[in-house]
Amino acid sequence: MKFVRYASGLWGKYGLVEEEQVREIQGDIFGPFDLTDRVYPLTSLKILPPCTPSKMVIVGLNYAGHAKETGQPKPEAPQFFPLAANAIIAHGEPIILPPGIGRVDFEAELVAIIGRVTKGVSPEQALAYVVGYTCGNDVSARDLQWGQSNLPRGKTIDTFAPLGPFVEMELDPGDVQVESRVNGLLRQSSHSSEMIFPVPVLVSAISQYVTLYPGDVIFTGTPQGIGSLGPGDVVEVTVDKIGTLRNPVVEG
């Protein structure tokens, strides 16, 4: 089942995506819900980020090809760090480049959305704590990340974490294609089966140290093929069975 979160009232609402229409639900995707009779054209809705996390967790170097292209060794254990959710924006909203930011890269990623409080779970238990999956773009300011050895500063800038547009609840995270395009040109294309650490291992490893709450998101790593963005670009992240996340890039 595929859901979208859209503007309605103070907090927004969730709806079930039925081809080109959205059927409003009573409740949300993190608990029991009922289908209503209220149906809207998808194109008429203002799409919001798929959830409102207390934090996002970024996983680094989870594809061997990406580790190689950045000149870093293949990790022996998952590398992750939590970031504040200020960077999150929705499908269609602009990625804003602050003045003098330097090189900024796109990173297409499959993103897992946590469905219930998760602490100390095993890999075998982990997927039961994930409510669904969405597309993410881990936009990264490289001069801040590498030049100043300040990885969080390079990744938690306002608008640098596009998410959406949909949440797919019935998905095998080990069997999807992850791609990015810039101005229509294919830049990244890989399969989630090529992750060094699959999603159940990531959720388990993170939960040993960080308590995850409903709505928290895990960016599961990007494949090889990263590249830079500039004002006027349009960047797209496509994950098989979920959809395409599209954001323009503008100068701040």
PyRosetta script that sets phi, psi and omega in degrees:
from pyrosetta import init, pose_from_sequence

init()
pose = pose_from_sequence("MKFVRYASGLWGKYGLVEEEQVREIQGDIFGPFDLTDRVYPLTSLKILPPCTPSKMVIVGLNYAGHAKETGQPKPEAPQFFPLAANAIIAHGEPIILPPGIGRVDFEAELVAIIGRVTKGVSPEQALAYVVGYTCGNDVSARDLQWGQSNLPRGKTIDTFAPLGPFVEMELDPGDVQVESRVNGLLRQSSHSSEMIFPVPVLVSAISQYVTLYPGDVIFTGTPQGIGSLGPGDVVEVTVDKIGTLRNPVVEG")
pose.set_psi(1, 137.2)
pose.set_omega(1, -177.4)
pose.set_phi(2, -113.2)
pose.set_psi(2, 132.5)
pose.set_omega(2, -177.6)
pose.set_phi(3, -124.2)
pose.set_psi(3, 158.3)
pose.set_omega(3, 174.2)
pose.set_phi(4, -135.0)
pose.set_psi(4, 146.1)
pose.set_omega(4, 174.7)
pose.set_phi(5, -106.3)
pose.set_psi(5, 132.1)
pose.set_omega(5, -172.8)
pose.set_phi(6, -138.6)
pose.set_psi(6, 161.5)
pose.set_omega(6, -176.0)
pose.set_phi(7, -69.1)
pose.set_psi(7, 125.8)
pose.set_omega(7, 175.4)
pose.set_phi(8, -168.8)
pose.set_psi(8, 112.5)
pose.set_omega(8, -177.1)
pose.set_phi(9, 72.8)
pose.set_psi(9, -156.3)
pose.set_omega(9, -172.6)
pose.set_phi(10, -74.4)
pose.set_psi(10, -40.7)
pose.set_omega(10, -171.8)
pose.set_phi(11, -110.1)
pose.set_psi(11, -9.3)
pose.set_omega(11, -175.8)
pose.set_phi(12, 88.8)
pose.set_psi(12, 168.1)
pose.set_omega(12, -179.9)
pose.set_phi(13, -134.4)
pose.set_psi(13, 162.9)
pose.set_omega(13, 175.5)
pose.set_phi(14, -104.5)
pose.set_psi(14, 147.8)
pose.set_omega(14, 175.4)
pose.set_phi(15, -139.7)
pose.set_psi(15, 152.0)
pose.set_omega(15, 176.1)
pose.set_phi(16, -83.2)
pose.set_psi(16, 126.7)
pose.set_omega(16, -178.7)
pose.set_phi(17, -82.6)
pose.set_psi(17, 121.0)
pose.set_omega(17, 178.4)
pose.set_phi(18, -121.4)
pose.set_psi(18, 87.7)
pose.set_omega(18, -174.4)
pose.set_phi(19, 58.8)
pose.set_psi(19, -111.3)
pose.set_omega(19, -176.9)
pose.set_phi(20, -100.6)
pose.set_psi(20, 13.8)
pose.set_omega(20, 178.8)
pose.set_phi(21, -124.8)
pose.set_psi(21, 161.5)
pose.set_omega(21, 179.5)
pose.set_phi(22, -126.9)
pose.set_psi(22, 125.6)
pose.set_omega(22, 177.6)
pose.set_phi(23, -100.7)
pose.set_psi(23, 117.0)
pose.set_omega(23, -178.4)
pose.set_phi(24, -61.6)
pose.set_psi(24, 142.0)
pose.set_omega(24, 174.6)
pose.set_phi(25, -111.3)
pose.set_psi(25, 152.9)
pose.set_omega(25, 173.0)
pose.set_phi(26, -95.2)
pose.set_psi(26, 114.5)
pose.set_omega(26, -172.9)
pose.set_phi(27, 112.2)
pose.set_psi(27, -155.5)
pose.set_omega(27, 177.1)
pose.set_phi(28, -146.6)
pose.set_psi(28, 179.5)
pose.set_omega(28, -174.3)
pose.set_phi(29, -77.0)
pose.set_psi(29, -5.3)
pose.set_omega(29, -178.1)
pose.set_phi(30, -95.5)
pose.set_psi(30, 6.3)
pose.set_omega(30, 179.7)
pose.set_phi(31, -163.3)
pose.set_psi(31, -169.6)
pose.set_omega(31, 178.5)
pose.set_phi(32, -60.7)
pose.set_psi(32, 144.2)
pose.set_omega(32, 176.7)
pose.set_phi(33, -147.4)
pose.set_psi(33, 161.7)
pose.set_omega(33, 177.7)
pose.set_phi(34, -125.7)
pose.set_psi(34, 143.5)
pose.set_omega(34, 173.8)
pose.set_phi(35, -74.8)
pose.set_psi(35, 140.9)
pose.set_omega(35, 176.6)
pose.set_phi(36, -107.5)
pose.set_psi(36, 179.1)
pose.set_omega(36, 177.0)
pose.set_phi(37, -91.9)
pose.set_psi(37, 2.3)
pose.set_omega(37, -177.9)
pose.set_phi(38, -85.5)
pose.set_psi(38, 117.2)
pose.set_omega(38, -176.0)
pose.set_phi(39, -125.6)
pose.set_psi(39, 135.7)
pose.set_omega(39, -177.8)
pose.set_phi(40, -130.3)
pose.set_psi(40, 147.5)
pose.set_omega(40, 170.5)
pose.set_phi(41, -63.6)
pose.set_psi(41, 134.2)
pose.set_omega(41, -178.9)
pose.set_phi(42, -57.1)
pose.set_psi(42, -38.8)
pose.set_omega(42, -176.6)
pose.set_phi(43, -70.2)
pose.set_psi(43, -12.5)
pose.set_omega(43, -179.5)
pose.set_phi(44, -88.2)
pose.set_psi(44, -7.6)
pose.set_omega(44, -172.4)
pose.set_phi(45, -99.7)
pose.set_psi(45, 144.5)
pose.set_omega(45, 169.7)
pose.set_phi(46, -86.3)
pose.set_psi(46, 112.5)
pose.set_omega(46, -176.5)
pose.set_phi(47, -78.7)
pose.set_psi(47, 134.7)
pose.set_omega(47, 177.6)
pose.set_phi(48, -105.2)
pose.set_psi(48, 166.1)
pose.set_omega(48, 170.5)
pose.set_phi(49, -53.8)
pose.set_psi(49, 146.7)
pose.set_omega(49, -171.4)
pose.set_phi(50, -68.3)
pose.set_psi(50, -11.8)
pose.set_omega(50, 179.2)
pose.set_phi(51, -161.1)
pose.set_psi(51, 172.2)
pose.set_omega(51, 179.1)
pose.set_phi(52, -122.2)
pose.set_psi(52, 81.6)
pose.set_omega(52, -173.5)
pose.set_phi(53, -72.9)
pose.set_psi(53, 153.0)
pose.set_omega(53, 170.1)
pose.set_phi(54, -75.2)
pose.set_psi(54, -23.3)
pose.set_omega(54, 179.1)
pose.set_phi(55, -165.1)
pose.set_psi(55, 162.6)
pose.set_omega(55, 169.2)
pose.set_phi(56, -119.3)
pose.set_psi(56, 148.7)
pose.set_omega(56, 178.9)
pose.set_phi(57, -116.8)
pose.set_psi(57, 125.6)
pose.set_omega(57, -177.9)
pose.set_phi(58, -102.8)
pose.set_psi(58, 130.3)
pose.set_omega(58, 176.1)
pose.set_phi(59, -105.4)
pose.set_psi(59, 129.2)
pose.set_omega(59, -178.2)
pose.set_phi(60, -103.5)
pose.set_psi(60, 150.1)
pose.set_omega(60, 171.5)
pose.set_phi(61, 52.5)
pose.set_psi(61, 49.6)
pose.set_omega(61, -178.1)
pose.set_phi(62, -99.2)
pose.set_psi(62, 4.5)
pose.set_omega(62, 170.1)
pose.set_phi(63, -124.8)
pose.set_psi(63, 132.4)
pose.set_omega(63, -176.6)
pose.set_phi(64, -59.7)
pose.set_psi(64, -37.4)
pose.set_omega(64, -179.5)
pose.set_phi(65, -64.1)
pose.set_psi(65, -36.1)
pose.set_omega(65, 178.8)
pose.set_phi(66, -70.6)
pose.set_psi(66, -40.5)
pose.set_omega(66, 176.9)
pose.set_phi(67, -59.4)
pose.set_psi(67, -42.0)
pose.set_omega(67, -178.8)
pose.set_phi(68, -64.9)
pose.set_psi(68, -43.2)
pose.set_omega(68, -176.5)
pose.set_phi(69, -70.0)
pose.set_psi(69, -20.4)
pose.set_omega(69, 177.0)
pose.set_phi(70, -96.4)
pose.set_psi(70, 2.2)
pose.set_omega(70, 177.1)
pose.set_phi(71, 72.5)
pose.set_psi(71, 27.1)
pose.set_omega(71, -178.7)
pose.set_phi(72, -117.4)
pose.set_psi(72, 150.7)
pose.set_omega(72, -178.8)
pose.set_phi(73, -70.8)
pose.set_psi(73, 154.9)
pose.set_omega(73, 175.4)
pose.set_phi(74, -64.2)
pose.set_psi(74, 125.3)
pose.set_omega(74, -175.5)
pose.set_phi(75, -68.4)
pose.set_psi(75, 150.2)
pose.set_omega(75, 178.2)
pose.set_phi(76, -91.7)
pose.set_psi(76, -13.9)
pose.set_omega(76, 177.5)
pose.set_phi(77, -147.0)
pose.set_psi(77, 157.0)
pose.set_omega(77, 180.0)
pose.set_phi(78, -57.1)
pose.set_psi(78, 134.2)
pose.set_omega(78, 175.8)
pose.set_phi(79, -104.8)
pose.set_psi(79, 120.4)
pose.set_omega(79, -175.8)
pose.set_phi(80, -148.2)
pose.set_psi(80, 159.9)
pose.set_omega(80, 177.0)
pose.set_phi(81, -156.5)
pose.set_psi(81, 142.4)
pose.set_omega(81, 178.0)
pose.set_phi(82, -85.1)
pose.set_psi(82, 148.2)
pose.set_omega(82, 176.7)
pose.set_phi(83, -133.9)
pose.set_psi(83, 156.1)
pose.set_omega(83, 174.7)
pose.set_phi(84, -67.2)
pose.set_psi(84, 156.6)
pose.set_omega(84, -174.1)
pose.set_phi(85, -89.1)
pose.set_psi(85, 9.8)
pose.set_omega(85, -178.8)
pose.set_phi(86, -61.5)
pose.set_psi(86, -23.6)
pose.set_omega(86, -174.5)
pose.set_phi(87, -79.0)
pose.set_psi(87, -11.6)
pose.set_omega(87, -172.0)
pose.set_phi(88, -73.2)
pose.set_psi(88, 134.1)
pose.set_omega(88, 172.0)
pose.set_phi(89, -134.5)
pose.set_psi(89, 168.2)
pose.set_omega(89, -176.0)
pose.set_phi(90, -94.3)
pose.set_psi(90, 167.9)
pose.set_omega(90, 169.4)
pose.set_phi(91, -51.8)
pose.set_psi(91, 130.5)
pose.set_omega(91, 177.3)
pose.set_phi(92, 91.3)
pose.set_psi(92, -18.3)
pose.set_omega(92, -179.7)
pose.set_phi(93, -81.1)
pose.set_psi(93, 153.2)
pose.set_omega(93, -174.6)
pose.set_phi(94, -80.4)
pose.set_psi(94, 141.4)
pose.set_omega(94, 166.1)
pose.set_phi(95, -82.5)
pose.set_psi(95, 120.3)
pose.set_omega(95, -173.8)
pose.set_phi(96, -103.8)
pose.set_psi(96, 120.7)
pose.set_omega(96, -179.3)
pose.set_phi(97, -89.8)
pose.set_psi(97, 115.2)
pose.set_omega(97, 178.2)
pose.set_phi(98, -62.9)
pose.set_psi(98, 150.5)
pose.set_omega(98, 178.8)
pose.set_phi(99, -56.3)
pose.set_psi(99, 136.5)
pose.set_omega(99, 176.1)
pose.set_phi(100, 70.1)
pose.set_psi(100, 20.3)
pose.set_omega(100, -174.1)
pose.set_phi(101, -70.6)
pose.set_psi(101, -24.0)
pose.set_omega(101, -178.1)
pose.set_phi(102, 83.1)
pose.set_psi(102, -152.6)
pose.set_omega(102, -176.0)
pose.set_phi(103, -70.0)
pose.set_psi(103, 131.6)
pose.set_omega(103, 177.0)
pose.set_phi(104, -127.5)
pose.set_psi(104, 126.8)
pose.set_omega(104, -176.8)
pose.set_phi(105, -109.9)
pose.set_psi(105, 152.8)
pose.set_omega(105, 169.8)
pose.set_phi(106, -92.5)
pose.set_psi(106, 152.1)
pose.set_omega(106, 175.5)
pose.set_phi(107, -146.1)
pose.set_psi(107, 105.2)
pose.set_omega(107, 179.1)
pose.set_phi(108, -74.3)
pose.set_psi(108, 135.0)
pose.set_omega(108, -177.3)
pose.set_phi(109, -147.7)
pose.set_psi(109, 147.1)
pose.set_omega(109, 164.4)
pose.set_phi(110, -79.1)
pose.set_psi(110, 132.9)
pose.set_omega(110, -176.7)
pose.set_phi(111, -119.8)
pose.set_psi(111, 129.2)
pose.set_omega(111, 176.6)
pose.set_phi(112, -95.2)
pose.set_psi(112, 136.2)
pose.set_omega(112, 178.4)
pose.set_phi(113, -108.5)
pose.set_psi(113, 123.7)
pose.set_omega(113, -178.0)
pose.set_phi(114, -74.5)
pose.set_psi(114, 138.8)
pose.set_omega(114, -175.9)
pose.set_phi(115, -105.3)
pose.set_psi(115, -20.3)
pose.set_omega(115, 178.8)
pose.set_phi(116, -153.4)
pose.set_psi(116, 167.4)
pose.set_omega(116, -176.3)
pose.set_phi(117, -56.5)
pose.set_psi(117, 127.7)
pose.set_omega(117, -172.1)
pose.set_phi(118, -127.1)
pose.set_psi(118, 116.1)
pose.set_omega(118, 179.7)
pose.set_phi(119, -147.5)
pose.set_psi(119, 122.6)
pose.set_omega(119, 173.1)
pose.set_phi(120, 64.9)
pose.set_psi(120, 34.7)
pose.set_omega(120, -178.7)
pose.set_phi(121, -87.0)
pose.set_psi(121, 156.9)
pose.set_omega(121, 177.3)
pose.set_phi(122, -86.0)
pose.set_psi(122, 162.9)
pose.set_omega(122, 174.6)
pose.set_phi(123, -57.7)
pose.set_psi(123, -33.3)
pose.set_omega(123, 179.8)
pose.set_phi(124, -68.7)
pose.set_psi(124, -28.7)
pose.set_omega(124, 179.6)
pose.set_phi(125, -88.4)
pose.set_psi(125, -19.7)
pose.set_omega(125, -161.2)
pose.set_phi(126, -58.9)
pose.set_psi(126, -44.7)
pose.set_omega(126, -173.4)
pose.set_phi(127, -67.2)
pose.set_psi(127, -20.4)
pose.set_omega(127, 176.2)
pose.set_phi(128, -68.4)
pose.set_psi(128, -15.5)
pose.set_omega(128, -179.5)
pose.set_phi(129, -97.6)
pose.set_psi(129, -1.4)
pose.set_omega(129, 178.7)
pose.set_phi(130, -100.3)
pose.set_psi(130, 125.7)
pose.set_omega(130, -178.6)
pose.set_phi(131, -85.8)
pose.set_psi(131, -27.1)
pose.set_omega(131, -178.7)
pose.set_phi(132, 177.7)
pose.set_psi(132, -174.4)
pose.set_omega(132, -173.4)
pose.set_phi(133, -135.8)
pose.set_psi(133, 150.6)
pose.set_omega(133, 178.6)
pose.set_phi(134, -143.1)
pose.set_psi(134, 179.3)
pose.set_omega(134, 177.1)
pose.set_phi(135, -94.0)
pose.set_psi(135, 145.5)
pose.set_omega(135, 177.0)
pose.set_phi(136, -141.4)
pose.set_psi(136, 153.5)
pose.set_omega(136, 176.1)
pose.set_phi(137, -126.1)
pose.set_psi(137, 107.4)
pose.set_omega(137, -179.0)
pose.set_phi(138, -85.7)
pose.set_psi(138, 75.1)
pose.set_omega(138, -178.0)
pose.set_phi(139, -63.8)
pose.set_psi(139, 134.6)
pose.set_omega(139, -170.6)
pose.set_phi(140, -133.5)
pose.set_psi(140, 127.6)
pose.set_omega(140, 175.8)
pose.set_phi(141, -87.5)
pose.set_psi(141, 100.6)
pose.set_omega(141, -169.7)
pose.set_phi(142, -68.0)
pose.set_psi(142, -36.7)
pose.set_omega(142, -178.9)
pose.set_phi(143, -63.3)
pose.set_psi(143, -33.9)
pose.set_omega(143, 176.6)
pose.set_phi(144, -78.0)
pose.set_psi(144, -39.2)
pose.set_omega(144, -176.1)
pose.set_phi(145, -69.1)
pose.set_psi(145, -47.6)
pose.set_omega(145, -174.4)
pose.set_phi(146, -96.6)
pose.set_psi(146, -48.0)
pose.set_omega(146, -174.4)
pose.set_phi(147, -62.5)
pose.set_psi(147, -33.9)
pose.set_omega(147, -179.7)
pose.set_phi(148, -108.5)
pose.set_psi(148, 9.6)
pose.set_omega(148, -179.9)
pose.set_phi(149, 49.9)
pose.set_psi(149, 45.3)
pose.set_omega(149, -176.3)
pose.set_phi(150, -131.9)
pose.set_psi(150, 76.5)
pose.set_omega(150, -174.6)
pose.set_phi(151, -59.4)
pose.set_psi(151, -47.6)
pose.set_omega(151, 178.9)
pose.set_phi(152, -58.7)
pose.set_psi(152, -39.9)
pose.set_omega(152, -179.6)
pose.set_phi(153, -61.8)
pose.set_psi(153, -33.6)
pose.set_omega(153, -179.3)
pose.set_phi(154, -78.7)
pose.set_psi(154, -8.9)
pose.set_omega(154, -174.3)
pose.set_phi(155, -124.2)
pose.set_psi(155, -4.5)
pose.set_omega(155, -176.4)
pose.set_phi(156, -114.3)
pose.set_psi(156, 24.9)
pose.set_omega(156, 178.6)
pose.set_phi(157, -73.4)
pose.set_psi(157, 143.1)
pose.set_omega(157, 177.9)
pose.set_phi(158, -49.4)
pose.set_psi(158, 134.0)
pose.set_omega(158, 177.4)
pose.set_phi(159, 77.0)
pose.set_psi(159, 5.6)
pose.set_omega(159, -174.1)
pose.set_phi(160, -93.1)
pose.set_psi(160, 13.6)
pose.set_omega(160, 177.7)
pose.set_phi(161, -136.8)
pose.set_psi(161, 68.7)
pose.set_omega(161, 175.6)
pose.set_phi(162, -61.1)
pose.set_psi(162, 140.6)
pose.set_omega(162, 179.5)
pose.set_phi(163, -137.9)
pose.set_psi(163, 143.8)
pose.set_omega(163, 172.3)
pose.set_phi(164, 126.6)
pose.set_psi(164, -158.6)
pose.set_omega(164, -4.5)
pose.set_phi(165, -84.1)
pose.set_psi(165, -15.5)
pose.set_omega(165, -172.3)
pose.set_phi(166, -119.4)
pose.set_psi(166, 162.9)
pose.set_omega(166, 170.9)
pose.set_phi(167, -115.8)
pose.set_psi(167, 120.0)
pose.set_omega(167, 176.6)
pose.set_phi(168, -103.2)
pose.set_psi(168, 120.4)
pose.set_omega(168, -175.9)
pose.set_phi(169, -89.1)
pose.set_psi(169, -24.1)
pose.set_omega(169, -176.8)
pose.set_phi(170, -108.8)
pose.set_psi(170, 85.0)
pose.set_omega(170, -172.4)
pose.set_phi(171, -146.4)
pose.set_psi(171, 136.9)
pose.set_omega(171, 169.8)
pose.set_phi(172, -90.4)
pose.set_psi(172, 108.4)
pose.set_omega(172, -174.9)
pose.set_phi(173, -67.2)
pose.set_psi(173, -11.2)
pose.set_omega(173, 177.9)
pose.set_phi(174, -93.4)
pose.set_psi(174, 7.2)
pose.set_omega(174, -173.8)
pose.set_phi(175, -141.6)
pose.set_psi(175, 54.9)
pose.set_omega(175, 176.1)
pose.set_phi(176, -136.7)
pose.set_psi(176, 151.4)
pose.set_omega(176, 174.5)
pose.set_phi(177, -88.7)
pose.set_psi(177, 136.8)
pose.set_omega(177, 179.5)
pose.set_phi(178, -119.5)
pose.set_psi(178, 122.9)
pose.set_omega(178, -175.5)
pose.set_phi(179, -137.1)
pose.set_psi(179, 156.0)
pose.set_omega(179, 170.4)
pose.set_phi(180, -133.0)
pose.set_psi(180, 150.9)
pose.set_omega(180, 174.6)
pose.set_phi(181, -135.5)
pose.set_psi(181, 144.0)
pose.set_omega(181, 173.7)
pose.set_phi(182, -123.9)
pose.set_psi(182, 120.7)
pose.set_omega(182, -176.6)
pose.set_phi(183, 54.3)
pose.set_psi(183, 37.2)
pose.set_omega(183, 176.6)
pose.set_phi(184, 85.3)
pose.set_psi(184, -7.1)
pose.set_omega(184, -178.2)
pose.set_phi(185, -95.1)
pose.set_psi(185, 129.7)
pose.set_omega(185, -179.6)
pose.set_phi(186, -65.8)
pose.set_psi(186, 126.5)
pose.set_omega(186, -178.7)
pose.set_phi(187, -117.2)
pose.set_psi(187, -35.9)
pose.set_omega(187, 177.8)
pose.set_phi(188, -130.2)
pose.set_psi(188, 142.7)
pose.set_omega(188, 174.9)
pose.set_phi(189, -158.2)
pose.set_psi(189, 114.0)
pose.set_omega(189, -179.6)
pose.set_phi(190, -153.2)
pose.set_psi(190, 172.3)
pose.set_omega(190, -177.0)
pose.set_phi(191, -115.1)
pose.set_psi(191, 142.0)
pose.set_omega(191, -176.6)
pose.set_phi(192, -63.9)
pose.set_psi(192, -17.9)
pose.set_omega(192, 175.4)
pose.set_phi(193, -66.5)
pose.set_psi(193, -13.8)
pose.set_omega(193, 179.0)
pose.set_phi(194, -88.4)
pose.set_psi(194, 1.0)
pose.set_omega(194, 174.6)
pose.set_phi(195, -59.4)
pose.set_psi(195, 139.7)
pose.set_omega(195, 175.0)
pose.set_phi(196, -66.2)
pose.set_psi(196, -44.4)
pose.set_omega(196, 178.0)
pose.set_phi(197, -120.4)
pose.set_psi(197, 111.7)
pose.set_omega(197, -178.3)
pose.set_phi(198, -66.6)
pose.set_psi(198, 167.5)
pose.set_omega(198, -173.5)
pose.set_phi(199, -54.9)
pose.set_psi(199, -44.9)
pose.set_omega(199, 179.5)
pose.set_phi(200, -59.1)
pose.set_psi(200, -36.6)
pose.set_omega(200, 178.4)
pose.set_phi(201, -68.0)
pose.set_psi(201, -40.1)
pose.set_omega(201, 179.8)
pose.set_phi(202, -63.7)
pose.set_psi(202, -48.8)
pose.set_omega(202, -178.5)
pose.set_phi(203, -60.1)
pose.set_psi(203, -43.3)
pose.set_omega(203, 179.5)
pose.set_phi(204, -63.4)
pose.set_psi(204, -48.1)
pose.set_omega(204, -177.1)
pose.set_phi(205, -62.5)
pose.set_psi(205, -43.4)
pose.set_omega(205, -179.7)
pose.set_phi(206, -65.1)
pose.set_psi(206, -40.0)
pose.set_omega(206, -175.5)
pose.set_phi(207, -69.8)
pose.set_psi(207, -14.0)
pose.set_omega(207, 176.0)
pose.set_phi(208, -70.0)
pose.set_psi(208, -24.1)
pose.set_omega(208, -174.3)
pose.set_phi(209, -120.9)
pose.set_psi(209, -29.3)
pose.set_omega(209, -174.5)
pose.set_phi(210, -124.2)
pose.set_psi(210, 122.7)
pose.set_omega(210, 174.9)
pose.set_phi(211, -74.2)
pose.set_psi(211, 126.3)
pose.set_omega(211, 179.9)
pose.set_phi(212, -101.6)
pose.set_psi(212, 140.4)
pose.set_omega(212, -176.9)
pose.set_phi(213, -117.6)
pose.set_psi(213, 159.5)
pose.set_omega(213, 178.6)
pose.set_phi(214, -52.4)
pose.set_psi(214, 129.2)
pose.set_omega(214, -178.4)
pose.set_phi(215, 96.4)
pose.set_psi(215, -16.1)
pose.set_omega(215, 174.5)
pose.set_phi(216, -64.3)
pose.set_psi(216, 150.3)
pose.set_omega(216, -175.8)
pose.set_phi(217, -124.1)
pose.set_psi(217, 147.0)
pose.set_omega(217, 176.5)
pose.set_phi(218, -119.7)
pose.set_psi(218, 114.2)
pose.set_omega(218, 171.0)
pose.set_phi(219, -79.2)
pose.set_psi(219, 117.3)
pose.set_omega(219, -166.0)
pose.set_phi(220, -89.6)
pose.set_psi(220, 8.1)
pose.set_omega(220, 177.8)
pose.set_phi(221, 109.7)
pose.set_psi(221, 155.1)
pose.set_omega(221, -177.4)
pose.set_phi(222, -114.6)
pose.set_psi(222, 146.3)
pose.set_omega(222, 175.5)
pose.set_phi(223, -79.2)
pose.set_psi(223, 177.8)
pose.set_omega(223, 179.4)
pose.set_phi(224, -66.8)
pose.set_psi(224, 158.4)
pose.set_omega(224, 176.9)
pose.set_phi(225, 110.5)
pose.set_psi(225, 10.7)
pose.set_omega(225, 179.8)
pose.set_phi(226, -59.5)
pose.set_psi(226, 156.0)
pose.set_omega(226, 178.8)
pose.set_phi(227, -160.5)
pose.set_psi(227, 177.1)
pose.set_omega(227, -171.7)
pose.set_phi(228, -91.2)
pose.set_psi(228, 158.0)
pose.set_omega(228, 177.8)
pose.set_phi(229, -119.4)
pose.set_psi(229, 152.8)
pose.set_omega(229, 175.6)
pose.set_phi(230, -142.6)
pose.set_psi(230, 167.1)
pose.set_omega(230, 178.3)
pose.set_phi(231, -54.4)
pose.set_psi(231, 136.0)
pose.set_omega(231, -179.3)
pose.set_phi(232, 95.7)
pose.set_psi(232, -15.3)
pose.set_omega(232, 177.4)
pose.set_phi(233, -72.6)
pose.set_psi(233, 155.5)
pose.set_omega(233, 169.5)
pose.set_phi(234, -124.0)
pose.set_psi(234, 121.7)
pose.set_omega(234, -176.6)
pose.set_phi(235, -111.1)
pose.set_psi(235, 136.2)
pose.set_omega(235, -179.4)
pose.set_phi(236, -124.5)
pose.set_psi(236, 138.9)
pose.set_omega(236, 173.3)
pose.set_phi(237, -119.8)
pose.set_psi(237, 123.1)
pose.set_omega(237, 179.7)
pose.set_phi(238, -118.5)
pose.set_psi(238, 127.8)
pose.set_omega(238, 172.8)
pose.set_phi(239, -119.4)
pose.set_psi(239, 126.2)
pose.set_omega(239, -179.1)
pose.set_phi(240, -50.6)
pose.set_psi(240, 134.8)
pose.set_omega(240, 176.8)
pose.set_phi(241, 76.8)
pose.set_psi(241, -6.5)
pose.set_omega(241, 177.7)
pose.set_phi(242, -107.0)
pose.set_psi(242, -58.4)
pose.set_omega(242, -178.9)
pose.set_phi(243, 145.1)
pose.set_psi(243, -159.9)
pose.set_omega(243, -176.5)
pose.set_phi(244, -124.4)
pose.set_psi(244, 127.2)
pose.set_omega(244, 175.2)
pose.set_phi(245, -96.5)
pose.set_psi(245, 123.3)
pose.set_omega(245, -174.7)
pose.set_phi(246, -126.6)
pose.set_psi(246, 130.6)
pose.set_omega(246, 179.8)
pose.set_phi(247, -142.1)
pose.set_psi(247, 133.0)
pose.set_omega(247, 171.2)
pose.set_phi(248, -77.5)
pose.set_psi(248, 159.8)
pose.set_omega(248, 178.2)
pose.set_phi(249, -115.6)
pose.set_psi(249, 128.1)
pose.set_omega(249, -179.0)
pose.set_phi(250, -129.7)
pose.set_psi(250, 159.6)
pose.set_omega(250, 177.5)
pose.set_phi(251, -89.4)
pose.set_psi(251, 133.7)
pose.set_omega(251, -179.3)
pose.set_phi(252, -80.7)
pose.dump_pdb("model.pdb")
